[in-house]
Amino acid sequence: MLLRRHGRAEGARRIAEGTRRNCEALGSPERWDESLTARWWDGIAGAVEESGAADAEELLRVHPELLRSDLFGPPSWKRG
């Protein structure tokens, strides 16, 4: 898991950079939402730290709410 390999701060930087680059690669740079990505990372990292889950499958078994697409709010491109 990215969180365990790199820690919370470096993991946040890497997930943000990767998500931004993925949006660009897919031809949708306007869909990059730094704030949403940060909220998502904080939620996932907190759930991993709280649960001690060994992998994504276990994490989702303990925190099935993480599957909700609206959990961290709408992306900026849907709000405007």
TIRO-2110 file (N, C-alpha, C; in Angstrom, 1 decimal):
// TIRO-2110
0.8, -1.2, 0.0, N, 1, A
0.0, 0.0, 0.0, CA, 1, A
0.9, 1.2, 0.0, C, 1, A
0.5, 2.2, -0.8, N, 2, A
1.2, 3.5, -0.9, CA, 2, A
1.4, 4.1, 0.5, C, 2, A
0.4, 4.1, 1.3, N, 3, A
0.5, 4.7, 2.6, CA, 3, A
1.6, 4.1, 3.4, C, 3, A
1.7, 2.8, 3.4, N, 4, A
2.7, 2.1, 4.2, CA, 4, A
4.1, 2.2, 3.6, C, 4, A
4.2, 2.2, 2.3, N, 5, A
5.5, 2.4, 1.7, CA, 5, A
6.1, 3.8, 1.9, C, 5, A
5.3, 4.8, 1.8, N, 6, A
5.8, 6.2, 1.7, CA, 6, A
5.3, 7.1, 2.8, C, 6, A
4.4, 6.7, 3.6, N, 7, A
3.8, 7.5, 4.7, CA, 7, A
2.7, 8.4, 4.1, C, 7, A
2.1, 9.1, 5.1, N, 8, A
0.9, 9.9, 4.7, CA, 8, A
1.2, 11.1, 3.8, C, 8, A
2.2, 11.9, 4.1, N, 9, A
2.5, 13.1, 3.4, CA, 9, A
3.0, 12.7, 2.0, C, 9, A
4.0, 11.9, 1.9, N, 10, A
4.6, 11.5, 0.6, CA, 10, A
3.5, 10.7, -0.3, C, 10, A
2.7, 9.9, 0.4, N, 11, A
1.7, 9.2, -0.3, CA, 11, A
0.7, 10.2, -0.9, C, 11, A
0.3, 11.2, -0.1, N, 12, A
-0.6, 12.3, -0.6, CA, 12, A
0.0, 13.0, -1.9, C, 12, A
1.3, 13.3, -1.8, N, 13, A
1.9, 13.9, -3.0, CA, 13, A
1.9, 13.0, -4.2, C, 13, A
2.2, 11.8, -4.0, N, 14, A
2.3, 10.8, -5.1, CA, 14, A
0.9, 10.6, -5.7, C, 14, A
-0.1, 10.4, -4.8, N, 15, A
-1.5, 10.2, -5.4, CA, 15, A
-2.0, 11.4, -6.1, C, 15, A
-1.7, 12.6, -5.6, N, 16, A
-2.1, 13.8, -6.3, CA, 16, A
-1.4, 13.9, -7.7, C, 16, A
-0.1, 13.7, -7.7, N, 17, A
0.6, 13.8, -9.0, CA, 17, A
0.1, 12.8, -10.0, C, 17, A
-0.1, 11.5, -9.5, N, 18, A
-0.5, 10.5, -10.4, CA, 18, A
-1.9, 10.7, -10.9, C, 18, A
-2.8, 11.2, -10.1, N, 19, A
-4.2, 11.5, -10.5, CA, 19, A
-4.2, 12.7, -11.5, C, 19, A
-3.4, 13.7, -11.2, N, 20, A
-3.4, 14.8, -12.2, CA, 20, A
-2.8, 14.4, -13.5, C, 20, A
-1.8, 13.6, -13.5, N, 21, A
-1.2, 13.1, -14.8, CA, 21, A
-2.1, 12.2, -15.5, C, 21, A
-2.9, 11.4, -14.8, N, 22, A
-3.9, 10.5, -15.4, CA, 22, A
-5.0, 11.3, -16.1, C, 22, A
-5.4, 12.3, -15.4, N, 23, A
-6.5, 13.2, -16.1, CA, 23, A
-5.9, 13.8, -17.4, C, 23, A
-4.7, 14.3, -17.3, N, 24, A
-4.1, 14.8, -18.5, CA, 24, A
-3.9, 13.8, -19.6, C, 24, A
-3.5, 12.6, -19.2, N, 25, A
-3.2, 11.5, -20.2, CA, 25, A
-4.5, 11.1, -20.9, C, 25, A
-5.6, 11.2, -20.1, N, 26, A
-6.9, 10.8, -20.7, CA, 26, A
-7.6, 11.9, -21.4, C, 26, A
-6.9, 13.1, -21.6, N, 27, A
-7.4, 14.2, -22.3, CA, 27, A
-8.5, 15.0, -21.6, C, 27, A
-8.5, 14.9, -20.2, N, 28, A
-9.5, 15.6, -19.4, CA, 28, A
-8.8, 16.4, -18.3, C, 28, A
-7.9, 17.2, -18.6, N, 29, A
-7.2, 17.9, -17.5, CA, 29, A
-8.1, 18.8, -16.6, C, 29, A
-9.2, 19.2, -17.1, N, 30, A
-10.2, 20.0, -16.4, CA, 30, A
-10.9, 19.1, -15.2, C, 30, A
-10.7, 17.8, -15.3, N, 31, A
-11.3, 17.0, -14.3, CA, 31, A
-10.4, 16.8, -13.1, C, 31, A
-9.2, 17.3, -13.1, N, 32, A
-8.3, 17.2, -12.0, CA, 32, A
-8.8, 18.2, -10.9, C, 32, A
-9.1, 17.6, -9.7, N, 33, A
-9.6, 18.3, -8.6, CA, 33, A
-8.7, 18.1, -7.4, C, 33, A
-7.8, 19.0, -7.1, N, 34, A
-6.8, 18.8, -6.1, CA, 34, A
-7.5, 18.6, -4.7, C, 34, A
-8.5, 19.4, -4.4, N, 35, A
-9.2, 19.4, -3.2, CA, 35, A
-9.9, 18.0, -3.0, C, 35, A
-10.6, 17.5, -4.0, N, 36, A
-11.3, 16.2, -3.9, CA, 36, A
-10.3, 15.1, -3.7, C, 36, A
-9.2, 15.2, -4.4, N, 37, A
-8.1, 14.2, -4.2, CA, 37, A
-7.6, 14.2, -2.8, C, 37, A
-7.4, 15.3, -2.3, N, 38, A
-6.9, 15.4, -0.9, CA, 38, A
-7.9, 14.9, 0.1, C, 38, A
-9.2, 15.2, -0.1, N, 39, A
-10.2, 14.7, 0.8, CA, 39, A
-10.3, 13.1, 0.7, C, 39, A
-10.2, 12.6, -0.5, N, 40, A
-10.2, 11.2, -0.7, CA, 40, A
-9.0, 10.5, 0.0, C, 40, A
-7.8, 11.1, -0.3, N, 41, A
-6.6, 10.5, 0.3, CA, 41, A
-6.7, 10.5, 1.9, C, 41, A
-7.1, 11.6, 2.4, N, 42, A
-7.3, 11.7, 3.9, CA, 42, A
-8.2, 10.7, 4.4, C, 42, A
-9.3, 10.5, 3.7, N, 43, A
-10.3, 9.5, 4.1, CA, 43, A
-9.8, 8.1, 4.1, C, 43, A
-9.1, 7.8, 3.0, N, 44, A
-8.6, 6.4, 2.8, CA, 44, A
-7.5, 6.2, 3.8, C, 44, A
-6.5, 7.1, 3.9, N, 45, A
-5.4, 7.0, 4.8, CA, 45, A
-5.9, 6.8, 6.3, C, 45, A
-6.9, 7.6, 6.7, N, 46, A
-7.5, 7.5, 8.0, CA, 46, A
-8.1, 6.1, 8.2, C, 46, A
-8.8, 5.7, 7.2, N, 47, A
-9.5, 4.3, 7.4, CA, 47, A
-8.4, 3.2, 7.5, C, 47, A
-7.4, 3.3, 6.7, N, 48, A
-6.3, 2.3, 6.7, CA, 48, A
-5.6, 2.4, 8.1, C, 48, A
-5.3, 3.5, 8.6, N, 49, A
-4.6, 3.7, 9.9, CA, 49, A
-5.5, 3.2, 11.0, C, 49, A
-6.8, 3.5, 11.0, N, 50, A
-7.8, 3.1, 12.0, CA, 50, A
-8.0, 1.6, 12.0, C, 50, A
-8.1, 1.0, 10.8, N, 51, A
-8.5, -0.4, 10.7, CA, 51, A
-7.3, -1.3, 10.7, C, 51, A
-6.1, -0.9, 10.3, N, 52, A
-4.9, -1.7, 10.2, CA, 52, A
-5.1, -2.7, 9.1, C, 52, A
-6.0, -2.5, 8.1, N, 53, A
-6.2, -3.4, 7.0, CA, 53, A
-5.0, -3.7, 6.3, C, 53, A
-4.8, -5.0, 5.9, N, 54, A
-3.6, -5.4, 5.2, CA, 54, A
-3.7, -5.2, 3.7, C, 54, A
-4.9, -5.1, 3.2, N, 55, A
-5.0, -4.8, 1.7, CA, 55, A
-6.4, -4.2, 1.5, C, 55, A
-6.6, -3.8, 0.2, N, 56, A
-7.8, -3.1, -0.2, CA, 56, A
-9.1, -3.9, 0.1, C, 56, A
-9.0, -5.2, -0.1, N, 57, A
-10.2, -6.1, 0.1, CA, 57, A
-10.6, -6.0, 1.6, C, 57, A
-9.6, -6.1, 2.5, N, 58, A
-9.9, -6.1, 3.9, CA, 58, A
-10.4, -4.7, 4.3, C, 58, A
-9.8, -3.7, 3.7, N, 59, A
-10.2, -2.3, 4.0, CA, 59, A
-11.7, -2.1, 3.7, C, 59, A
-12.1, -2.6, 2.5, N, 60, A
-13.5, -2.4, 2.1, CA, 60, A
-14.4, -3.3, 2.8, C, 60, A
-14.0, -4.4, 3.3, N, 61, A
-14.8, -5.2, 4.2, CA, 61, A
-15.1, -4.5, 5.5, C, 61, A
-14.1, -3.8, 6.0, N, 62, A
-14.3, -3.1, 7.3, CA, 62, A
-14.9, -1.7, 7.1, C, 62, A
-14.7, -1.1, 5.9, N, 63, A
-15.2, 0.2, 5.6, CA, 63, A
-15.9, 0.2, 4.3, C, 63, A
-17.1, -0.4, 4.1, N, 64, A
-17.8, -0.5, 2.9, CA, 64, A
-18.2, 0.9, 2.4, C, 64, A
-18.4, 1.8, 3.3, N, 65, A
-18.8, 3.2, 2.9, CA, 65, A
-17.8, 3.8, 1.9, C, 65, A
-16.6, 3.3, 1.9, N, 66, A
-15.6, 3.9, 1.0, CA, 66, A
-15.9, 3.6, -0.5, C, 66, A
-16.8, 2.8, -0.8, N, 67, A
-17.3, 2.5, -2.1, CA, 67, A
-18.3, 3.5, -2.7, C, 67, A
-18.8, 4.4, -1.8, N, 68, A
-19.8, 5.4, -2.2, CA, 68, A
-19.1, 6.5, -3.0, C, 68, A
-19.5, 6.8, -4.2, N, 69, A
-18.9, 7.8, -5.0, CA, 69, A
-19.1, 9.2, -4.5, C, 69, A
-20.1, 9.4, -3.7, N, 70, A
-20.4, 10.7, -3.1, CA, 70, A
-19.8, 11.0, -1.8, C, 70, A
-19.0, 10.1, -1.2, N, 71, A
-18.5, 10.2, 0.1, CA, 71, A
-17.7, 11.4, 0.4, C, 71, A
-16.9, 11.8, -0.6, N, 72, A
-16.0, 13.0, -0.3, CA, 72, A
-16.5, 14.2, -1.0, C, 72, A
-17.7, 14.2, -1.5, N, 73, A
-18.3, 15.4, -2.1, CA, 73, A
-18.1, 15.4, -3.6, C, 73, A
-18.8, 16.2, -4.3, N, 74, A
-18.7, 16.3, -5.8, CA, 74, A
-17.4, 16.9, -6.2, C, 74, A
-16.9, 16.5, -7.4, N, 75, A
-15.7, 17.2, -7.9, CA, 75, A
-16.1, 18.6, -8.3, C, 75, A
-15.0, 19.4, -8.4, N, 76, A
-15.3, 20.9, -8.7, CA, 76, A
-15.9, 21.0, -10.1, C, 76, A
-15.6, 20.2, -11.1, N, 77, A
-16.2, 20.3, -12.4, CA, 77, A
-17.7, 20.0, -12.4, C, 77, A
-18.2, 19.4, -11.4, N, 78, A
-19.6, 19.1, -11.3, CA, 78, A
-20.4, 20.2, -10.5, C, 78, A
-19.6, 20.9, -9.7, N, 79, A
-20.2, 21.9, -8.8, CA, 79, A
-20.5, 23.2, -9.6, C, 79, A
-19.6, 23.5, -10.6, N, 80, A
-19.7, 24.8, -11.2, CA, 80, A
-20.6, 24.9, -12.3, C, 80, A
END
